[in-house]
Amino acid sequence: MALEITALRDAIVVELPGRLDSNNATDIESELQALLQTKPKKVILDFTQTEYVASAGLRVLLRYTRDFQSKGCQVAFVELSPSVQKIIGMAGFTKIFSISVSKEEALRKMN
């Protein structure tokens, strides 16, 4: 599985798959680890296609958000569906993650 990674101005956009669960968590971790090695300054995680996030997916999101931030990178989550927003909220992660409605809003917040 390959994440689609593109550039938007001075940010890297990572389009996440339809599900973040134990079936693909290891693959997503590997790709995010490779991205971390490039030392980006801004990363936008795009949840447009994501319908479900399991605990394994939450673990990956938490770990790599913290890893990116520890390297001086700003991270934003965008385009969360109501169900994914609810899952992240129930996990108590809305205070940890920067969540924006759109990529443009995330870029404004990051500047």
N, C-alpha and C positions, 0 to 999 in steps of 0.2 A: 504494500500500500504506500503510495506516495502522496504526501500532502502537497497541495498546490501552493506554491510560495511565489509571491510577486512583490514588486515595489510600488509604492504609492508615495510620491514625493520623497521625503526623507525617512519613510517608515517601511518596514517589511510587513506584508500582509500574509498571514497563514490561514488558508481556508481549511477548516476542520471538517471531518466526515460526518455522515448522518448520525452515527452512534459513537460515543466514546465509552468503551467498556473493556472487559478483560480480553476480548477477542482481538483488539487492535491497540491496546495500551502500550505494549512493548514496542510496536512499530512507531507509534507516535512519539514515544520517549526517544527513540533513536534519531528520528528526524529533528526533533527539537534540540537534542544534544548537539547534532551537527550544526544547526543554526546558531546555537549558543557560541560555538567555537569561532564564528565569524564576527563576534562582538558587535552586534547591531546596537544602535542607540534607541530605536523605537520599534516595538513589535505590536501589531494589531492581530488578535486572534478573532477570526471571522466565523461566527456561529450560524451563518445564514442557512446552511444545509443541516445543521445539527438538531436532531429531534429528541435525543436521549443522552444523558450523561450518568453513568453508573459510578459507584465508589472508586473503581480503578481509574476511571477518567478524571474524577475529582482529584485523586492523588497526583496524577500526572500534571494537571493544571496547577495545583498548588505548588508542587515541587519546582516546576519550570518557571512559574511566575516569580517565585522567590529567587531562583538561580539567575534569571535575567536581571532582576532588580539588584541583586548583589554585585552584578558586573556593571551597574550604572545605566541599565537599559530600562526605559519606561515601557510598560505593558498595558494594553487596553483590550477589553472584551467588547465585541460589537455584534449587533443583530441577533440578540438572544430571543428565542421563541419564549412564549409564556411558560411552557413546561420546563424548559432549561432554566429560565430565570427562577422558577419556583424551586427547583432542585438546588441551585446554588444558594438561594435564600435559606432553605431549610438546613443546609449544611453550615450556615453562618458565615459564608464566604463573601457576602456582599460588602462587608467592611474591609476585606482583604484585596479584592479585585476592583480595578477601575472599570466600570461598565458604562458604555455609551450606546446611544441609539444607532449611530451611523459611524462610518469611517471618518467622515468629515468632522463630526463632533469630537471623536477621539483625537484627531490631529490637532484640533483647536485646544483641547485640554492639555495636550502634551507640550505645547509651545510655551 
